[in-house]
Every structure is written in structure tokens, then in C-alpha cells.
Amino acid sequence: MIGRLNHVAIAVKNLDASAAVYRNTLGAKVSAVDTLPEHGVKVVFVELPNTKIELLEPLGPTSPIAKFLEKNADGGIHHVCYEVDDIIAARDKLKSEGARVLGDGEPKIGAHGKPVLFLHPKDFCGTLVELEQA
């Protein structure tokens, strides 16, 4: 069902400083900042030959990323994102097998302009999983 790894998301306190580490220290290509108020974050993507790293900074104290940073003061890996061909079919199959879809269960538009869903980390070895329609 899942396709390729689309990205690994890392929660950060300071998006500009974190992007500079990837750009200046590691020599990576880093996208422009995108603000996603519906998800409560600002993001950049670090482009790698085989996938991307998504750096996430909270927009405010109610952001899920702010809550993550309260528990993980230095930041860290927040989620992994896998591509699926049909997000509704994937959701329905996962739910029929007992997996929990977070939120209202309906796809939202993610940072790439494509439908996304998040799956409960307790159902996936302690890892928050994002599915993105390819």
C-alpha cells in the first residue's frame, strides 16, 4: 500500500537558524519558507537526491509542533511521510484493520498542495505517520 518515503519531518524552535545549518553546514538545497496556518506551522524542505527533510516551526502555542517542543526542548523527528496512490482507499483499508486516523479522518491539503492524513503513533511502533497522496 505505501509507496516511497516522501519526507522525514523535524520539529525545530527556529526555522531560519535550522535551515541555515542544512544550507550552510551541509550544503543542501533548502526551499523558501511556507506558512501553513491550517496546520499551525512554518515549513521548509531540504531537498535530497532520494527524499526530503521537512523542518517545522510552530506558528504559536496551540500548534501541535509547539506541544511537541514542550516535551522535546531540542526538537527532533516529528513524523515520517509515505506516499500512497489513493489516500481514501488507504484510509479505509487502514481503518478496517484497526488503525486510528487522527483528526476528523478527512484528508487535509498538506505543504505540497496534496491531500494528507496522519495516523496515530501508537498504531505504528511509536511513530507518527503522515500519508500523502502521490
Backbone as a ProteinNet text record, in pm:
[ID]
protein_1_A
[PRIMARY]
MIGRLNHVAIAVKNLDASAAVYRNTLGAKVSAVDTLPEHGVKVVFVELPNTKIELLEPLGPTSPIAKFLEKNADGGIHHVCYEVDDIIAARDKLKSEGARVLGDGEPKIGAHGKPVLFLHPKDFCGTLVELEQA
[TERTIARY]
80.7	0	85.6	185.6	264	365.5	392.9	492	621.3	686	817.4	808.1	918.9	930	930.3	835.2	828.4	918.5	908.1	995.2	996.6	1096.7	1106.3	1094.5	1003.4	978.6	1050	1114.9	1188.4	1132.1	1088.9	1040.4	1160.4	1153.7	1263.1	1206.5	1288.6	1248.3	1261.4	1365.9	1395.8	1418.7	1321.9	1327.1	1443.3	1464.2	1572.2	1709.4	1733	1861.8	1880.1	1773.3	1782.1	1804.2	1734.8	1754.3	1897.3	1953.1	2091	2190.1	2164.2	2252.7	2255.3	2138.4	2131.6	2192.8	2163.4	2212.3	2363.7	2409.2	2547.9	2644.3	2604.4	2693.3	2695.1	2574.8	2566.3	2561.8	2547.6	2546.7	2421	2310.2	2185.5	2107.4	2023.1	1929.6	1806.1	1769	1657.6	1553.4	1427.6	1318.6	1293.2	1209.6	1161.5	1067.9	1049.7	959	815.2	735.6	593.1	519.9	421.9	342.3	210.3	177.9	56.2	-28.7	-106.5	-184.3	-282.4	-335.9	-430.2	-364.7	-231.7	-157.2	-78.1	-78.6	-10.5	140.3	194.4	339.5	391.2	520.7	600.1	692.7	715.7	797.4	896.6	1005.5	1094.9	1124.6	1160.7	1200.7	1346.8	1422.5	1560.8	1555.4	1601.3	1589.1	1712.5	1687.4	1793.1	1771.9	1872.2	1854.2	1742.5	1717.4	1621.5	1498	1492	1376.7	1392.5	1316.5	1325	1325.4	1377.7	1364.6	1275.4	1171.4	1081.1	1115.2	1149.7	1174.3	1047.8	997.4	870.7	892.7	843.3	844.9	700.4	664.3	526.8	492.9	367.3	320.8	277.6	245.1	201.5	191.5	147.1	144.8	44.1	-54	-152.4	-114.4	-3.9	42.9	81.7	49.8	96.6	249.4	318.8	465.5	510.9	438.1	471.5	458.6	353.9	334.3	446	488.2	599.8	726.6	753.1	874.5	872.5	752.2	744.3	801.5	779.8	827.7	967.8	1008.2	1138.3	1204.4	1261.9	1309.5	1410.7	1487	1586.1	1530.3	1402	1343.1	1369.3	1342.2	1368.1	1271.8	1284.8	1199.9	1055.3	967.7	826.6	743.2	766.1	691	763.5	716.2	762.5	641.3	666.2	558.4	582.2	481	485.5	382.6	415	321.4	227.6	103.7	5.5	-60.5	-104.6	-170	-308	-382.8	-520.7	-539.5	-543.5	-546.2	-675.9	-787.6	-915.2	-915.2	-868	-860.1	-763.8	-650.8	-554.3	-617.2	-684.6	-750.7	-851.8	-935.7	-1040.6	-982.5	-877.9	-812.8	-751.8	-680.6	-617	-720.6	-827.3	-932	-997.3	-1016.7	-1077.4	-987.8	-858.5	-763	-734.2	-808.6	-796.2	-703.9	-642.8	-555.2	-639.5	-586.7	-656.5	-604.3	-696.9	-664.7	-690	-594.7	-608.4	-701.3	-751.9	-842.1	-978.3	-1043.2	-1177.8	-1176.4	-1056.7	-1045.4	-1051.8	-1074.4	-1079.4	-944.5	-898.2	-770.5	-773.9	-659.8	-638	-532.2	-522.9	-419.6	-290.8	-183.7	-55.1	35.7	160.1	258.2	289.9	267.1	293	168.1	58.4	-64.9	-141.2	-110	-173.7	-244.5	-345	-416.1	-325.4	-340	-262.3	-352.3	-309.6	-371.2	-260.3	-290.6	-195.5	-253.4	-165.8	-203.6	-144.4	-219.9	-180.5	-48.6	45.4	175.7	167.7	69.3	58.9	27.2	-23.7	-54.3	63.2	170.6	282.3	416.8	433	562.5	611.5	519.7	557.3	591.1	562.8	597	471	462.2	354.6	378	276.1	287.6	194.4	249	169.6	160	41.3	22.3	-7.4	57.9	34.9	-1.2	-108.2	-146.6	-43	10.1	116.4	58
-119.1	0	126.3	135	258.5	258.3	377.4	396.7	445.6	532	578.8	673.1	685.2	781.3	920.1	1002.3	1137.6	1231.1	1226.9	1310.6	1263.1	1311.2	1297	1438.1	1458.1	1591.3	1606.7	1721.8	1752.5	1881.6	1875.2	1993.7	2076	2207.7	2297.7	2421.2	2483.1	2606.2	2727.4	2726.9	2842.6	2793.7	2818	2767.7	2827.6	2957.4	3021.6	2966.6	2953.6	2902	2755.9	2678.4	2537.2	2519.5	2599.3	2594	2632.2	2729.1	2772.1	2659.6	2577.3	2463.7	2369.5	2336.9	2246.2	2310.3	2439	2508	2532.9	2590.5	2637.1	2528.7	2450.5	2349.8	2223	2179.7	2055.5	2076.9	2200.7	2229.9	2185	2176.1	2128.4	2242.6	2205.3	2299	2304.6	2425.3	2445.4	2533.3	2492.5	2568.3	2699.6	2782	2902.6	2861.3	2950.5	2926	2930.7	2834.9	2831.9	2832.9	2921	2929.2	2857.9	2764	2683.8	2703.1	2812.3	2838.7	2726.9	2656.9	2548.9	2431.5	2421.6	2317.2	2374.7	2507.8	2572.2	2571.8	2572.6	2564.4	2652.3	2679	2730.3	2615.8	2596.6	2483.9	2525.8	2450.6	2449.2	2303.4	2277.3	2142.8	2144.1	2051.6	2028.2	1919.2	1951.5	1858.6	1769.4	1639.4	1539.5	1460.7	1389.2	1314	1209.7	1151.1	1041.8	1070.8	1186.3	1223.6	1368.1	1408.4	1543.8	1536.5	1642.2	1664.7	1787.2	1777.3	1889.9	1946.4	2074.4	2141.5	2218.3	2196.4	2254.1	2344.4	2466.7	2558.5	2592.1	2590.9	2622.3	2768.8	2793.4	2930.9	2994.8	2914.9	2969.1	2859.2	2895.4	2799.2	2686	2699.9	2593.2	2497.3	2523.3	2436.7	2300.2	2191.9	2059.8	2054.2	2133.2	2135.9	2203.8	2306.6	2370.2	2269	2189	2086.6	1982.1	1945.9	1851.3	1910.4	2039.2	2103.8	2121.8	2128.5	2133.6	2006.1	1893.8	1764.4	1731.4	1795.8	1769.3	1904.1	1961.8	2100.5	2127.2	2027.3	2047.1	2018.3	1983.2	1945.3	1798.8	1757	1618.8	1570.1	1442.5	1384.2	1384.6	1442.4	1453.3	1345.1	1324.6	1221.7	1180.7	1069.3	1026.6	1029.8	1061.3	1072	974.5	890.5	794.8	834.4	808.2	833.6	715.3	745.1	643.3	688.7	591.6	625.7	685.9	633.5	675.2	689.6	812.9	835.4	787	796.1	749.4	597	528.6	381.9	338.3	407.7	374.5	396	509.1	538	429.1	395.7	297.1	160.4	120.1	-8.7	-7.9	100.6	109.2	108	183.4	187.4	50.2	-21.4	-154.5	-252.5	-222.1	-307.6	-256.1	-151.3	-103.7	14.8	66.7	182.9	307.5	397.3	521.6	635.8	704.4	824	942.7	1033.6	1149	1254.1	1341.4	1447.1	1389.1	1450.5	1405.2	1291.8	1246.7	1135.3	1175.4	1303	1351.7	1411.3	1385.6	1443.3	1596	1653.5	1798.5	1822.1	1942.1	1974.7	2005.3	1935.2	1949.9	2051.1	2053.9	2151.5	2139.9	2023.5	2006.2	2029.7	2076.5	2100.2	1973.2	1864.4	1734.3	1689.1	1602.3	1553.3	1470.7	1494.3	1421.6	1378	1273.6	1223.1	1184.9	1190	1144.4	1024.3	930	806.5	804.3	751	752.6	678.6	741.2	676.6	545.3	529.5	404.9	286.2	312.2	203.9	171.7	254	237.2	248.2	161.4	145.7	275.3	359.7	483.7	597.4	580.8	683	744.4	878.2	948	932.6	884.8	860.3	954.9	1018.8	1100.8	1025	1020.7	967.4	1084	1085	1190.1	1123.6	1171.2	1116.1	1158.5	1060.3	1087	1149.3
0	0	0	90.5	93.5	-19.8	-64.5	-169.2	-109.1	-181.6	-137.9	-18.4	52.1	161.6	99.6	136.1	82	161.4	294.8	377.7	522.1	593.9	738.2	793.2	888.1	943.7	1076.9	1093.2	1215.4	1273	1399.3	1469.9	1515.2	1492.7	1529.8	1598.8	1682.8	1750.4	1658.8	1575.5	1491.6	1348.9	1263.7	1126.8	1048.1	1061.2	985.1	1024.8	1154.7	1201.6	1160.3	1168.6	1131.5	982.4	902.1	756.5	721.4	793.6	767.4	794.3	895.9	924.5	804.3	752.3	637.2	513	491.6	372.7	380.6	491.8	501.3	547.7	646.3	701.6	617.3	574.7	498.2	347.2	303.6	160.6	88.1	159.5	99.7	35.6	-60.6	-120.5	-29.7	12.2	104.3	36.7	44.5	-18.2	55.8	-3.6	63.7	176.6	271.4	383.7	334.2	380.2	350.8	484.6	497.6	620.1	597.1	686.5	675.4	801.4	807.2	928.7	964.8	863.7	892.2	963.2	954.7	1025	1143.4	1157.7	1269.7	1260	1136.2	1119.7	1006.6	1016.2	904.2	865.8	735.6	690.6	583.2	577.1	461.3	432	308.2	269.6	228.3	286.1	248.4	142.6	23.6	-88.5	-97.8	-94.1	-105.5	-234	-282.7	-407.5	-401.5	-283.6	-275.2	-191.5	-123.2	-40.5	3.7	104.5	158.9	312.1	371.9	515.2	528.3	608.6	633.8	770.3	775.7	903.1	939.3	1060.3	1106.3	1226.3	1218.3	1332.8	1367.1	1495.9	1532.2	1504.6	1465	1445.4	1576.4	1673.9	1802.6	1905.6	2025	2135.4	2119.3	2031.8	2013.1	1900.4	1834.2	1726.4	1782.4	1708.9	1752.7	1766.1	1687.2	1695.1	1824	1870.3	1998.4	2111.2	2106.5	2209.3	2204.2	2083	2067.3	2127.6	2100.3	2150.7	2302.8	2362.1	2508.9	2569.3	2502.2	2551.6	2502.5	2392.8	2329	2303.2	2406.2	2401.1	2289.8	2251.9	2146.1	2007.5	2000	1871.5	1844.9	1722.1	1685.7	1580.2	1547.8	1444.5	1493.1	1413.2	1446.8	1378.5	1247.8	1175.6	1048.7	992.1	860.2	767.3	641.7	543.9	429.7	405.8	296	190.3	66.5	-42.1	-59.8	-97	-134	-263.4	-343.4	-470.2	-449.6	-354.6	-330.3	-180.1	-132	12.6	77.1	6.4	61.6	73.5	-29.3	-24	86.3	99.7	204.6	341.8	360.8	488.6	522.9	426.1	452.1	485.8	415.5	444	583.6	616.8	748.2	859.9	843.4	946.1	962.3	851.1	859.9	934.6	940.2	1011.8	1153.4	1194.7	1331.7	1352.3	1247.4	1262.4	1287.5	1368.9	1400.4	1315	1249.6	1171.8	1263.3	1271.7	1360.8	1300.5	1385.8	1341.5	1308.2	1209.9	1172.7	1070.6	1032.2	938.4	792.6	767.1	629.2	591	468.9	424.7	426.8	459.7	453.1	346.4	296.9	199.3	275.4	239	306.7	238.7	282.5	236	87.4	27.8	-115.4	-199.2	-135.8	-207.6	-240.1	-170.1	-194.1	-66.8	-79.1	38.9	131.2	261.9	362.4	477.4	545.5	668.6	764.6	894.3	994.8	1068.1	1099.8	1167.6	1307.9	1402.3	1543.3	1564.5	1636	1657.8	1736.1	1821.3	1897.9	1808.7	1688.5	1595	1502.2	1507.8	1414.9	1487	1585.5	1654.6	1717.7	1764.4	1830.2	1735.3	1606.8	1507.9	1449	1452.9	1385	1235.2	1164.1	1021.2	945.5	845	752.7	621.9	564.8	430.4	337.8	222.9	122.7	-8.3	-69.8	-199.9	-304.8	-374.7	-474	-600
[MASK]
++++++++++++++++++++++++++++++++++++++++++++++++++++++++++++++++++++++++++++++++++++++++++++++++++++++++++++++++++++++++++++++++++++++

